[in-house]
Amino acid sequence: MELILHPKSEIDSRTKKLQSRMEDLTGAILFQSVDMLYFSGTAQEGLVYVPADPEAEPVVMVRKSLERAREESPLKVSPLRSLRNLKSDLEIPEGAKIGLELDVLPYNNYARVKRALGGAVFVDVSERIRMIRSVKSKFEIRLIKAAARILDAGIGSVPDHLREGMTEIELAAKVEAEMRILGHQGSLRFRRFNQELPMGHLMAGPNAAYPSFVASPTGGVGPSLLQPQGPGFRKIGRGEPILVDYGGVYNGYTADETRIFSIGRIPKKLEEAHMAALEVEKAVAGALQTGNSGREIFEISESRGEELGYSENLGGPVGAKCGFVGHGVGLEIDEMPVLGPVDHEILPNMTVAVEPKMIYPGIGVVGIEDTFLTTEKGPERLTRLPQGIWRV
């Protein structure tokens, strides 16, 4: 494991893509750490200003740690002493039109920028940035493939640790340790407000189908009221499905995978539902073709689920469905495109997690999740563990 710096060629390419989408903006000021990393190569506390002028380089200003930011970024990094001097420091003209990440920027930060820039007009550039980030470079794909290998190793270690009577938390700790040793950063990035995630969801039996707020087909009881999702302290029993759903991360980049385990055999009804989920994934993966939309692919998943007789379980029970069958992954686990009722176009070099899951409240969850790379020749599956139920 080593820290991999972002080459200047990567930063330059990303900058040009954003500048080409500026339209009538003067520039964009980015504060969120993921976007900072993407456009500067460092996630240290500060900001990146991307001017609309295609001949101009981004301005990187860091409060802490300035020394580390200069080691990490291929761009010139200056100290950020106060937002009060932002207008002069960035040479922003009067009446400028400035892009901000209004989907994630706290109001206090927005108010301070507004005061500093006087009569500037502000526009949300989050959608443009997320669209740019949805298409991955060779550099990014290499890191996501490494994340998938970490994920395969971690989930694949479950049979080495699984014992009847152990708690979900105990098994999760052992699986997570396997991935941490291989380079997992120990956390997942989620862009949505209040959507903090553990490293993954590992729940057994009815706990896997226990509802929670998180934007996921599954919830879980979790270890506390403040983390009401993922593994809890319930003991794992024989003959029940064990959901193991993790995000693997390598140098910031994410892959997503789910496999089902059991001690002994689970009920035939659940085995059949699992096989149906594999059929849905096959249909969805086959539709990950250039030009298709997330809406069209979601409709394919819904239709296939209905044909197989699982419309009341696919993606959650009626009235509590998650509303999507897949999502982009990268620096964050909830990237574009969304395979749901939205018109996100599928393009080559997207990394997309497909996750058809059958939810049975009070009983458990079965299903599958794999990360795919879209290509001109069709989708490539990056997470490669066997997809059937793993019986221990």
N, C-alpha and C positions, 0 to 999 in steps of 0.2 A: 504494500500500500504506500502510495506517495501522493502528495498534493500536486495536482496537474494544473499548471497555469494556462490561462486562455491566450492563445497567440494573438498578436496584433492584427494579423490577417482576419481572424474571426471577428474581433471588435470592429474593424473597418467595414467588413461586410454587413454586419448587423446595423451599424450606424447608417450606412448608405440606404439600407432598406427602410429605416425609419424616416430618413430625410426625404426619400422619394414619396412618402405618404404624408408629408407635412401640409401640403396644399397651401393655405394662406397663413399658416402659423409662422411666428418669428422663431420659435424653438420650443423645446420641451424640457422641463425640469423634473427629474426622476429621483424619488427619495426611497422607494421600497427596496429592500436589500436584494431581492431576487433580480429586479430590473437593473439595479446598480451593477450587480455582478455581470449580467448579460451585456451591458453596454460599456463597462469599464474594466472588467476582469477582477474587481474587488467588491466585497460586500461589507467593507468597514463603514462605520457610521458617517454619513455625509450626503452628498448629492452628485448627480451627473447632469450637466446641461448639454443637450444635443441641439446645436443651432441648425436652422433650416438650410443655411448655406452649405452646399455639397462640398465646397472647398475647405470648410472649417472642421476642425476636430472637436470632439466633445471636451468640455471642461469638467474635470473631476476635482471636487473639493471635499476634504475629509476632516472630521472633528477628531475621531478616535477610531483606530490607531493610525495616525498619519504615516509613521515609519513602516508599519506592515502594509498599508495600502500601496506605498511606493515600491515595495518588494513584489506585490502581487499584480499590479496593473501595468500593462505595456504603455499606458498613456502618462502624460505629465500629471502629477497630483499636487494640488496646492492645499494649504490649510484652510479650513472653514472656521472662522472665528465668530461670525455673527451673521444671521440672516438679514440684519438691518442694512448691511452693505451690499446686498445681493444685486441690486440694480447696477451699481457701478462695477462690482467685481465681475459680473457676467456681461457687462456692456449692453444691457438691454435698453432699447430705445423707448421713448415715451409712446404710449398707446399701443404697446406690443400685444400680440396675441400668443399666449403661452399655453402649451399643453401640460397637464398634470395628470397623475394617476388617481383620478377622483373616486375610483372604486375602492381604494384602500387607504388613501391619505387621510389621517386624522384631521378633524376640523381645526384644532388648534394650530397645526402645521399650516393648513390652508390659510387661516386668518393671518398668520405671521408673514407668509409669502405675499398675501394680498396687500398688507400694510407696506411691505418693503418695495413692492413694484408699483405702488401708486395706482395709476389709471389703466393698468394692464387688464386685458380681457382673458379669461381662463376657459379652456376647453378640455374635456376628458379625452386623453389619448390611450386609455387602457385597452380598449378594443383593438386599436391598431397594433399596439405592442404585443398583445396576446396572439393576434393573427400571425405576426412575424415569427414569434417564438414557436408557433405550432409546426412549422416546417424546420426540420433539423438538418444541421450540416454533418459532414462526415466526422468531424471532431466530436460532435454531440452524440451521434449514433454509436460511435466507438465506446463512449462512456456509458450509454444506456445498455449496450450489450454486456458490458462488464457488470452493471447493476443486476441484469437478468441472471448472470452466472452466480452472483452472490445469493440472489433470491432462490435459485434452484438448489444451491448447497444448503441454505438455511432450512427451507421447507423440506428438502429431501432428508434432513437429519431427524425429522420427527420420530420415525420408528426407533431410532437409537435411544430416545428419551421417554417415549410414551409408556406410562404404566397406569393400570386401573387404580383409581383412588387418589391420584395426584390432582392438584388443583390446576385450573386453567392458567393462573398466574405462574405457577411453577414450570409448567411446560413452556409457556411463552418466554420465560426468562432464559431457558436453555436454548431455545431456537434463536432468540435474539442475540445471545452471546456468540453463537456460531457465526452470525452475520456481522456482528461488531468486529470480531477478530479478523474477518476478511476485508474490512474497510467500510462497512455501513456507518454513516454519520450518527446514527442513533435517534433520528427524528425524521419526520416528513413535513414538507412545506405544503400548506393549503392556503389558497388565496382568499377564500371566502371568510367573511367576518365571523369571529367566534367559532370557526371550524378547526380547532386544534386536533391533531391526530396523534395517537401512540404509534409505535412502529408498525402495528397491524392489528387485525382482529383475529383472535384465537379463542373460540368459544365452542362448548360442547352441548349437544342436546337442545333443550328449550332455550337455554341462554343465548344461543346464536340467533334465535328468532325474536329475542326480547327487543322491543322498540326503543329507539333513541333518536335524538335530533339530527345526527350527523347525516350529511348528504351521501348516503351509501345504502345499498339494499339491506345491509345488516347493521345492527346496533350493538347489542350486548349490554349486560348489566354494568360492567366496568368495576374499577376498584373504589370509586367514591362518587359522591353527588356532583363534584366538580369535573370529574372525568367519567361521565355516565355512558361509557361505550368500551368495547373491547373486552379483554379477559378480566374475569373476576375471581372470586375465591371458591366457586363451586367445584366440587370434585367430579372428575371425569369418570363416567360409568361405562359398562360393557354394552355393546349393541346399540350405541347411539352415534349419529354423525358428528364428527369433530371438524369444524370449519377452521382452516388455517389460511388466512388472507393477509398477505404482507406486501408492503412496498419495499423493494430493495433499492438502496441508494449507493452510488459510487461517485465520489467527487462532485456531489450535489445533484447528480442526474438519477432519475427514478425509473424503475420498471415495477409492474404490478402483477401479482399472481395469486390464485386461490387453488387449493387442493383440499379434498375431503378425505379424512382418515376415520378409522373405527377400530375398536377392540372387539374382534368378532364381527359377526354379520349384522347389518342394520336391516330394518323391515323392508320387505320386497317393494312396498309402495315407494319408499324413498330411493331405493336402487333404481327403479324405473324412472323416477323423476330426475335422477342424476343423468341417466342416459338421454333423457329428453333435453336437458340443459346442454349436453354435448352437441346434440343436433342443432339447437338454436345457435350455439357458438359457431358451428360449421357454416350455417347460413349467413350469419353476420360477417364472419371473416371473409367469406366468398364475395360479399358485397363491398368490401373495403377497396373499391376501385376508383381511380381518378375520375372526378366529375360527379360521382354520387354525393348525396348530401346526408348529413346526420339524420335528418327527418326521414328520408327514404329508407335508410338502414334500420332505424328504430321501428318503422312500420313493418319491415321484413321480419324483425325479431318478434314483434307482437303477433303477426300473422302466423309465423311458424309455431309459436307457443300455443296459439289457439288451435291450430291444426292437430297438434300433439295432445291437446286436452289439458293444458296447464295455464290457461289465461288467468285463472284465479290465484295462481301461486307465483308466476314469473315476475320477478322484480319486487315482490312483496304481496301481501293479501290485498284484496279489494278495499279501496279507501285509504291505503297506506303504501301505495307503490312508490318506488324511488323515482320513476319517470324517465329513466335512461337505461341503456344497455351497455354503454361504453363511454370512455373519455380519454382525452389526450393525456400523456405523461411526459415529464421533462424535468425542469428545475422545480416544478410544482406537480402535485399529483392530480390536480383538477384543471388541466390545461385544455385548450381547444385541439381538435374538434370534440364536441359533445355528440354522442350518438343518441339523440333524443329529439323532441319536437322542435328543432331549430335547424336553420338552413346553413350549417357549416359545411363547406365544400371539402371533400376528400382530395388531397393533393399528394404527390409522391414525397417520400421522406418524412411522413408523419409517424409518430409512435403512439399507438392507440391501444388501451386496455379494453378488452371485451369481457363482460362479466354477467352472463345470464345465470341467475340464481333462483332456486325454487324455495320459497319461504313458507313454512308450516308453523304458525303460532302455537306455542305450547308443546311442540314436537322437535323442531330443528330446521336446519338449512342444508341443502345439497346444491351442487352446481360447480361452476368452473370460472376461472379468469385467466387469461393469457394476454401478454403484451405482443402486439404485432407491429412490424414496420411496413408501411405502404411503399410499394415500388411500382414501376411501370409494368412489371411482369406479374403483379399480384402481391398479396400480403405474405410476409415472412414472419413465422412465429419465433419470437426471441426467447420466451420462457418455455423450457423443453422437457419438463418433468412429465411422466406418464399421467394421463388425464382421468383414468378410472379411479374408483374408490380404493384407497390404500388400506388393506386389512392387516392389522398387527396381531 
